[in-house]
Amino acid sequence: MIVMFWSRVLIVRLVLLSTALRFANFILFSIPSPFSHLLAVWIVFSSVYVQWAWKVVYGIKLELWFLGGWLPFSLPQSFVVLRWHWRLALVCEVLLSS
């Protein structure tokens, strides 16, 4: 079960990174301008941030699971996952209040 979970996480990370790199490559070569270079850098940076945030979300879920099952999240913990072009997520933000 845990192996399946981590294999899914790895597949999601690879899909996100490859999609971001293909999109950045398309922007760089279709619209050659300084703005397109900045946009391509932003896309790659966003994909790395998404992978980090996704890892944080699943780390919190695993901690809750080990504490006593899949506990419902408290109200201050909100997870925002926005879908982008039918891929899993472009923006994944974790807001935790201590």
Residue, then its C-alpha position, 0 to 999 in steps of 0.5 A: m500500500i505504501v509502495m503504491f502511494w509513493s509510486r503515485v507521488l513519483i508519477v505525479r511529480l514527473v508528469l508535473l515537471s515534464t509538462a512544465l518543461r514542455f510548456a516552457n520550451f514552447i514559450l521560449f521558441s514560439i515567442p522569442s522575447p525577454f518576457s517569454h524567458l521570464l515566463a519560462v523561468w516562472i513556469v519551471f519555478s512554479s512546478v518545483y514549488v508545486q512538487w514541494a507543496w504536494k510533498v508537504v500535503y501528503g506528509i501531513k496526511l501520513e502523520l495524521w494517518f499514523l496518529g489514528g487513522w485518516l483524521p479529518f483536518s481541522l478548520p485552520q488547515s486548508f489545502v488548495v489544489l488548482r487543476w491546470h490543463w487536466r494535470l494534477a496541479l499547478v498551484c498547491e498551497v498549504l496554509l497552516s496556522s499553529 
